[in-house]
Amino acid sequence: MLKKIQETADFIRERIPAQPEIGIILGTGLGGLVEDINIQSILPYEEIPNFPVSTVHGHQGRLIYGELSGKKVMAMQGRFHFYEGYSMDQITFPVRVFKQLGIRLLIVSNASGGLRPEFEIGDLMMITDHINLMPNPLIGKNIDLLGPRFPDMSEAYDRHILGLARKVARSLGIKVHEGVYAAVTGPTFETPAEYYYIHTIGGDAVGMSTVPEVIVARHMSLPVFAISVISDLGVKGKIVEISHEEVVDAAASAQPKMTAIVKELLKQPIFV
């Protein structure tokens, strides 16, 4: 794996003008944030050595390098999922490469099902913790050069960045919730009983991504900030038939609020 990480990082490094500071993973329907980036390089995933290719609608499959709010950023316009048939090593590989490139903060977004009665479609939830109901991406032989065998997860989501994001949201007048994200494999949307179960064990939102990427980031001591767009509701009395296209549309409609928070957050003293 180390050889592949280095090979991919070298390929990317030769095609961008400077070292990125921030890595961004854009979830379903949330790729519009790249319109606010002063883009300097675009690399389609199929051209990048060892990269998987996005196969899901709403994930364009491009690696974007540029500047956002004065920071050098590298954004994944589309991610990879376990349900696509990729291994955990494959779907988290870009995070390993980000770290090798010198990124100092990972920002992750997703579309998710809301499990609290007060949630409405289009709300934002900053993730404070997670419940992993997927295979752990660190299963297998540990590579000590990447991180410890048993990484601590007591602060999976950086408290300093969360505090700054709260202040930013208030200053922008954007309502945000905070809560626990539960990750499942998909690709089926949850049954009413599954929604109830996940909420009962402590989940406030549920989705099919994010947590493997966060675990791998923390394995390498890379700080993380993550935010969910509530794109459907798993609350008794509000559960309706849902399609992937509706999730994409709901996430896209809320994307400007998420973009506003991220842009203002990057203006703050995020590196301490």
Secondary structure by P-SEA (a helix, b strand, c coil): caaaaaaaaaaaaacccccccbbbbbccccccccccccccccccccccccbbbbccccccbbbbbccccccccccccccccccccccccccaaaaaaaaaacccbbbbbbbbbbccccccccbbbbbcbbbbccccccccccccccccccccccccccaaaaaaaaaaaaaacbbbbbbbbbbccccccccaaaaaaaaaacccccccccaaaaaaaaaacbbbbbbbbbcccccccccccccaaaaaaaaaaaaaaaaaaaaaaaaccccc
